[in-house]
Amino acid sequence: MIIVGVDGSVASRAAVEWAAGDAARRRAPLRIVHAMDRTPYQIGRYPGTYPGTVLPDELVREGQRVLREAEALARERHPDVEVTAQDVEGAPAVVLCEQAGDAAELVVGSRGLGGFAGALLGSISTYVAGHAGCPVVVVRGEPREARGEVVVGVDDSPECEPALAYAFEQAKLRGGRLRAVHAWRSPVHAFAPEAVYDMDEVRAAQHQVVRDRVEALRKAYPEVEVAEDAPAAHPVDALTAASDQADLLVVGSHGRGALGSILLGSVSRGVLHHARCPVAVVRAQ
C-alpha cells in the first residue's frame, strides 16, 4: 500500500498525483490520509476542544473537503487504482509516521499550508522523512516534465543498499535509466598537509565503490540501463545538480562511509531542501 498525506496545499496536490502514479505503476492500493489537528482550537475561543471532546465542525468539514478533492484527483489521474480516504485525529507528523507502519511508501508534499512563505521544506515533511519506517517521498508543488531518469546517491557503507534497491525498482517501473552518483572530495589530512596523494588512484577507488554497489543489483534488474558517476564535489552539490534531469532522487537515511560520502544528516537535509525533483529517503532497517 502507498500512503499520501494531504492538507489541501499545492504541494499536497502534487503529492497526490505522484502517489497515484506510483500506485498505478506498482499496482498497489492508495490510501489518502488527512490529519485533523485540534491544537489550533485549544484556545479560549474554543473552551470545549480538548482530548475526549467533539472536534469543531470547521475542522471536520475542512478535512472532509480536502479528502474529497484529493480522492477525486487521484481517481481522475489513475481510474484503475484502488483509492481509500481517511481522516485521523492527531498531529500530522505523528499521524503519518504511525500510518507508515503497514505502507510500502509514504508520500508528502514539501511544504503544507502551515509553512512559512518562501520555505522550501516544511517541518512535517522534515520530521516524516527522518522518522517514518518506510521510504518517504517528498514532492514539490512545481510541475515538471518527465526526464526518464532516477538518480541515487551511493557510498561505501552497507546502509546505502536499501536506497539503491529502491532506486533500481523505481527505474524498472518507470522504464527509465538509473544514475548512481558517488560524490567525493580530495582527501585532506589535518596533521600532514604536505601529504601527496595519487589522484588517479583515488578516482579509480571512487569508481570502484560505485561499481561494487551497483553490480549485484544490475544482475537482478537486467532491463535497467545504468550510468555511474563519481564527481569530485560535495554530495549535496553533486546530487542537487543530478536532480535537474531526474524524475526522482533517492538517498539513504544514514550512510556514513569511510570515504567520507554521507547520505543522511546534513547531506540528506541539504538534498531535501535543494533538489529540483521529488526526493525519496529510504531508511536502513
Secondary structure, 3 states (H helix, E strand, C coil): CEEEECCCCHHHHHHHHHHHHHHHHHCCCEEEEEEECCHHHCCCCCCCCCCCCCCCHHHHHHHHHHHHHHHHHHHHHCCCCCEEEEEEECCHHHHHHHHHHHCCEEEEECCCCCCCCCCCCCHHHHHHHHHCCCCEEEECCCCCCCCCEEEEECCCCHHHHHHHHHHHHHHHHHCCEEEEECCECCCCCCCCCCCCCCHHHHHHHHHHHHHHHHHHHHHHCCCCCEEEECCECCHHHHHHHHHCCCCEEEEECCCECCCCCECCCHHHHHHHHHCCCCEEEECCC
